[in-house]
């Protein structure tokens, strides 16, 4: 542990910069949004049946979407770990690929597949029905969030000692009894952690409710509607405060569980690699053990299940691609390039989305790196406070965060929307990078720090020259997530865009609301492809650099 009082000015400067960042971009905006809510606004919200209904809808939708997402995520993870599946590596990566796509893809593809003129509902089944509302939102959010539950449950299942199951089987226990007495209880902490994590994300979800919820009111959308449609700043602020209360409670429980997990060493990343590579290496290693983990009948059912879910994921991507090249979705399926050609007017939005997301991903990773280093490797003042605030934005719904930055900017007469958008992206997705990097740092022995200091390195130089190479996969994992989410974010930036600084994600939603499905799908496809291209290039650069280091 580095003594704050006996080290270089660089550590002091870093600590001061992190504290200022948290105050300016998290503390002050939240204080402003609290100040915007007057007692009369609270009375208006809590005395209105409309808002009572919206609160009930939000709670009910959160519970249902979270439970179903975790159920699918757990069963999918169980199938990948325990069943003898053909093409296991393909199925194992399918939820991860879906997680890497911009979040609005799910809502848009739902309309193309299950809307009034949807490919499945109208073309295949001949039904003229509408799934807009609760059921549509449940389907869209489940497909959107089950990959998060899958990764958490996957980690939990891979952490179970297979010898326990083998011992039970040798004593005559059947497959079902082994599952209910050993596998399920030992993976329950992962299920609970996944449920809490998904619930926080469902509460703050904005894109799916905006596109498919219809008249089914939820608070995340109403926060936006009250400000932009009715200019009710106070009502919008109160709805945001109401929404943030359950989010914070879930966050506190989840954070407590996360710290216990970190102490046990079950971490994203570490000194020997990143989170995803380690998990999928262990899946491959478990291939032989999985051959005798479930019965033949269960194996067939699990294969059908993962095949169906994977088909749903593929159908989402396919609908976006198909919609980009059809003249009029659901009516005229003639091939056309008109939608692709029309994207010329949206090039600025694409550039902004990619550019702002890259800048925000770099900034959030840097802030997370310094914050986690100070919390876990030094004894700087306010360590616990830094630890809490660095994770706090994960409990703040994106619409409330965007609203708070908008109100704060208005009070300061600051109108540079590009800066506000970048900061909204930075703050929104920083907690994930912080957790990944923190868990990676915990996996690196402190003797490395001691050796570097004994050779005269200051704390910041130790961080970049000694620790960073050991946790680079964790850092890259955090950067990757921040960039993907930033490129397709909606809720935290929708209050901050202007005519001079459009974003592709906002353009996609606007086109979808106008019924221009072809252009909306084409723009979504291009943004998704650009996101994957940049991720591929960045990963290639990391691998080439590692290869060069080995040659040296």
N, C-alpha and C positions, 0 to 999 in steps of 0.2 A: 504494500500500500504506500503510495507516494505522499509524503508530507507536503501539504499545500504551502506551509510557511517557509520551507527550506529549499524551494525550487525556483526555477527561472521565471522571468516575467511573462514568457510565452503561455504558461499554464494559467496565470492570472488573467491575461488578455483573453484567452479562450473562454475561461469561466465567465468573465464579464460579458463577452459577446453573446454567449448562450443565454444568460439571464436577460439581457436586453431584448434578444429575439423573442423569448417567451413572453415578456411583458408587453412588447409592442404588438405582436401579431396573435397572441392568444389571450392574455389577461385584459388588455385595454378594450379590444372588440367585444369580449363577453361582458365587460362592465358597461359598455355602451348599450348593448341590447337589453341588459337588465334595466338600465335607466329609461329605455324607451317604453317599457311596460308600466302603465299607470294603474292605480287601484281601480279606476273605472273600467279599464280594459279587462282586468281580471274578473270583475263583476259581470261584464258583458259576456265573456266566454263561458264562465261557469253557470250562468243562468239561462243559457241558450240551449234548446234541444238539438239544434243543428250541430253544435260542437260536442255535445254529449254523444251524439251518434258517431261523429268522426273519431272520438276517443275510443268508443267501444269497437268500432270497425278496425282501428289501428291495432288495438290489443288482440282482437280475435284473429286478424290476419297475421299478426306476428307469431302467435302461438301455433296456428295451423301450418304456416309456411316453414317455421323453424323445425317443428316436429317432423314434417314430411321430408324436408331437406336432409335432416340428420338420419332419418330412417333409410333413405335412399343412399346417402353417403356411407353409412355404416355397412349396409348389405353389400354395396359395391366393393368397399374395402375388404370385407370378409371374404368375398368371392375371389378377389385378387390375391389375398394372402393364403387362404385356406383351401380353395378349390383347385382342382386340376384342370385349368382352362386352356383350350387351344388359343394361340395368339395372346398369351398372358401379357406380354410387354405392351402390345397395342392397347389392350383394355386398360392397363395400368396408367398409361399416359393420356388416355382420352379425356378424363375430367380435368387434367392439368392443362391440356391444350385449350379446353373450354374456358378455364379460369384465366387464361392469358389473353382472351379476347375482350374488347371494350364492353362494358356492362350493358349498354343499350341494345346490343345485338339480340339478346333474348326477347325483349319486348317487341322489337320490330319484327323478328322472325315469327313470333306468336301471331301477329296480325296477318302475316303472309300465309301462314299455315292453317290457322284456326279462326280467322276473322270471318266476316259475312261472305267474302269472296275468297276465303282461304283454300289452299290447295287440298287439304285433307277434308275440311268440313263441306266445301261446296263442290269441288271437282271430283273427289273420290267417293264421298258419301252422299252427295246430292242434297245436303241439308242447307236450308236457309235460316240458320240460327246465329245468335250472337253470344259469344262467351265473354264479352266485356263485363267487367264487374269483379265480384269476389273470386269466382271460379277461374276466370282468365288470369287474374293476378296471382292466385295460388299456383297455377301451372307455371307461369312465367318466373315467379320468384323461386320456386322449387328447382327448376332447371338452372337458374342463375346461381343459386347459393349451395347446391349440393356438393360441388367440387371442394368448397372450403371444408365442409364436414368430412368429406372423403379423406382429405389430406391429414386432418387431425386424427380421425379414427384409424387411418392406415398406420400412422406413427404409433398409436396405442396398441394395435394388434401385433405389430412387428416387435413390440417391446415385451410381449409375453414369452416366457421361457417355454419352448416346445416340449421340454422334458416333462413338464407337469401334465400335459395332455397325453404324452406317451405312457407315463406311469399310470394314469387313470384308465387308459385303454388296456394296459397289461393286467389290470385288476378286474377287467370285465365290464367296464362302463361303456355304454353305447354312445353313438355320435351325439344324440340329443342331450343326454345327461352330461357329457363332457362340455358341450356348449353352454348349457344353463348353469352348471356348477363351477366351471373353471374359466372358459373363454369370455363369456358375457360379464361376470363379476369383475374380472381383471381388466377388462376394457371399459368399464363403466366410467372411470374418470375421464377417459377420452371422449366418450359419448356426451358427458355433462359439459366438458370444455367446448366441444363442438356446438352443442346446443346454445350455450351462452354466447359464443362468438358469432354464430349465425343470427341469433336473435338481435344482437346489437346492429348487425348489418341490415337486417330486414327492417328494423325500425327506421333506419336512416335512408332506406332505399327510396329513390326519387324517380328514376327513369322508368322503371316498370309500372308504377302506379300512374304516372303521367300519361303513358301511352295506352295501357290496357284496363285501368281501373274503371273508366267511364264515370258513372254516377256514384260509385262506391267511394265515399270520401275517406281519405286518410290524412293524418296530420302533416306528413312531409310535403304533400302537394298543396295543402291548404295554406301552409306558411307562405309559399310562393304566390298562390292565387290572391290572398288577402293583400299582399303588398303591391303586386303588379296590376291586378285587376281592379282593386277597390281602394288602393292607396291607404290601407289601414295598417300603419306601421305598428301601432300599439297592439292590435289584435294579432298581427303576425308574430310579434315578439312574445306575446303570452303563449300562443300555440307552440312556439319553439321551446319555451321554458317547460311547458307541460310535457313535450316530447322528450326533452333531455333528462327528465327525472328518472324514468325507468331505464334509459340508456346508461346513466351514471351508475345506478344500482347494479345492473348487469355487468358493467365494466369493473366495478369494485370486486365483485365475486370472481369474475374471470381473471382479474389481475392477481388475486390471492392464489388462485389455482395455478396460474402461470408461474408465479414465484416458487411454489412448491415443486413444480415440474423442473424448473431451472436448477434448483438445488440438487435434484436427483440426477441431473446431467442429461435428461431427455431433451435435447436442444435442436433448434434449427441451426445447422452448420456446426462449426467447431474447428479444431486445428487440422483435422484430417479430411475436411471437405465440406460442401454445402449440404443443405437440408435435402433437396430433391435427389442429388446423386447418391447420397447415402441410403435413402429409403429404397430407391429402385435397385441398388446393388443388393440390398438385403432381400428384396422380393425375388431376385434371381437366385440368391443363395438358398431361399426357402422352397425352391421349386420341388425338390425331392420330398421334403417333409409334407408338402401340401397334397401329395398324391394319396395319402392315407388319412387326411383330416376330416373328410366328409364322405357320406355315403354316395353311391352312384346316382340315386334318385335326386338327392340334394345337389349334387354336382350338375346334373342336367338342368334343374330349376335355376340354379345360380347362373349358369351359362346363358339361359334364355333371358334372365333378368338383365345381366350386363350387356347382352346383345341389344335388347330393347332400349335401354338407357343410352347406349352408344349410338344407336340409330337415331334417337331423338336429338342428340348433340349434332350428329352429321346432318340431319334434316334442317337444323337451324342454319348451319353454314350454307347448305345447298340452296335454301330458300332465298338467302341474301344474294347469292350469285345468280340464281335463276331470275329473280326479280329485277336484277340489273340489266338483263338482256331481253326482257319481254316488253312489248309495247304498252299493254295495260294489264296489270296483274289480275288474274281471275276472269278476264273478259277476252282480251286479245293476246294470245300467246306467241304471236309472230316475233321472230328474232329481230332485234334492232340495236343499234349503237347510239341511238339518240340520247339516252340517259347518261352514257359515259361522256359523250361529247358536250353535254350540257354542264358538266362539272367544272368547266373552265371558270365560271363565275364564282365557284366555291374554293378556288385554289388558295386564296388568302386564308380562309378558315382552316384548310388542311395544314398550311404552313404554320399558322398560329398554334393549332392543337399539338402538332409534333414538336415545334420549337419550344413552346411554353412547357410542355410535359418534360422535355429533356432538361431544361433549365431547372424546373422544380424538382425533378428526380435527383439531379446533382446536389442541389441545395439541401433537400431533405436528408439525403444520405450523409452529407458532411455534418449537418447539425446532429443527426442521430449518432454518428461516429464519435464526435467530441463529447456529446452528452453521455453516451454509454461508457466511454473511457473514464470520464470524471466520476461517474457513479460507482463503477466497479473496480477502478484501479487507483483512485486517489481518495484523500480524506478532505476534499474541498467543502466549504460551508454549503448548506442547503442541498446536500446530496439527495436526501429523500424527497425533497421538494422537486428537484430536477427530474428525478425518476418518475414522480407522479405526473408532472406537467407534460413530460415528453410523451406519455401514453394517453393523456387526457383527451386529445382530439379524436381518438377512436370511439369515445363515448358521446361525442357531439355530432348530431345529425348534420349532414352536409348542408342542407338548406338553412339551418340555424347558423352554421359557421359563415356561409356566404352572406346571410342577412347581417350578422354582426360586423363583418368587414365592410359591408356597404354603409351601415350606419356610422361606423367609426370613420370611414373615409369622408363621409358627408360632414361630420363634425369638424374634421381637420381641413376641409375644403380641398381634399386631394382627389383628383379626377383622372389619374393615369391608370386606365383600366387594365392595361397589360401587366403592370406591376401588381395590381390587386389580384388578378387571375393567377399569376405565378405564385404569389404568396398563399392564396387559397389552396392551390394544389400542393404546395410544400407542406403546409400545416396539416392538411387532411390526411396525407398518406405517410407522414413521418413516423407515426407510432409503429407501423409494421417494420420499417427499417431499424428502428430503435430496438425492438424486441429481437429481431434476427441478429443484429450486431452484438447485442448484450449477451445473448446465448452463445454466440461464437466466442466472445471474449472470455466467458466463464470456462470454456473448454481449453483455454490456453494457460499454461502454467505461469505463475507470477515470477518464477525464477528467471524468465526471459527479461522481464523488466529490470530485475535486480542486476543481471549481468550487463545490460545496456547502460544502466546508471553508473555501475562501477567503472565503466570505460569512458565516462564523461558525457554521455548523451543526456540532453535535457528531456523533459517529459513529452513534448510535442514531437521531437525527433524520434524518441522511442516508439511513439504511436505509429508514425509513418514508415520508419525504416525496419522495425522489428515486429510489431504486432500486426500491422496491416497485411503484410505478405502471408501471415498465418491465418487470417480470417477473410481473405479476399473473396472466397466463394460466397460467404455469408453476406458480405458487402454487395457483391454483384446481385445476389438474390433479392436483397432489399431494393437496390436500384431498379432492377427489372420490374418488380411489382409496382413501385412508385410510378415508373414511366407508363406502364400499361394502363393503370387506373387513371393517371393524369390525362392521357390522350383521349380517353373516352368519358371523362367525368362530366356530370351534369349539375347535380344539386349544389355543389359548393361554388360554382362559377356562374350559374344562370342569372344571379342578381348583378353580376359584375361586367358582363359583356356589353359592348357598344357597337355602333355601326362601323367604327374604325377598327375594332378588334373582334371580329367574328370568330367563332369556333365551330369546327366541323360537327362536333357532337350536338350543339344547339341547332345547327342547320338541319341535321338529320331528323331531330325531333319535330322541328317546325314543318318540314316537308311531310313527315308522317301525319301530323295533325291536319294538314291541308289535303290529305288524301293522295299526295303525289308519291306513291309507293316506289315507282321506278327510280326516280332521282334519289329518294331516301335510301333505297337499297344499294344503289350504285355508289353513293357517297360513303355508306357504311362499309361496303366491300373494299373500297380504295383505302379508307382509314385503317381497316383491319390488316390489309396487306402491307401497308407502310409500317405499321406497328411491328408485325412479324419480321419484316425486312431489317428494320433497325435493330431488333433484338438479335437476329441472326448475325448481323455484322459485328455488333458489340461482343457477342459471345465468341465469334471467330477471332477478334482482336485479343481477347483475354487468353484464348487457347494458344495463339501464335506467340504471345509474349511469354507464356509459361514454357513453350517449347524452346524459345531462344534462351531462356534462363537455364534450362536443363543442359543445352549445348555448351553453355559457358562453364 
